[in-house]
């Protein structure tokens, strides 16, 4: 005696609130707009940093002695500040 299994079971559809698709579309649009804004801000910041780097390189190439003296002075000051903080 074998019992036949019923294959006519209907899968239940998940109950969703009305307007969920609309809210999802709105959320997606907001996220895409924010992504675009962030991408644009990143590109602008990257461009500004590239320009700053180019100016620094040009300054160092035209004034190598001054650049070395500035680096030595900055290193000396940082060393003094670090030795006071960690040794005191």
Secondary structure, DSSP 8 states (H G I E B T S, - for coil): -----------------TTHHHHHHHHHHHHHHHHHHHHHHHHHHHHHHHHHHHHHHHHHHH-HHHHHHHHHHHHHHHHHHHHHHHH-
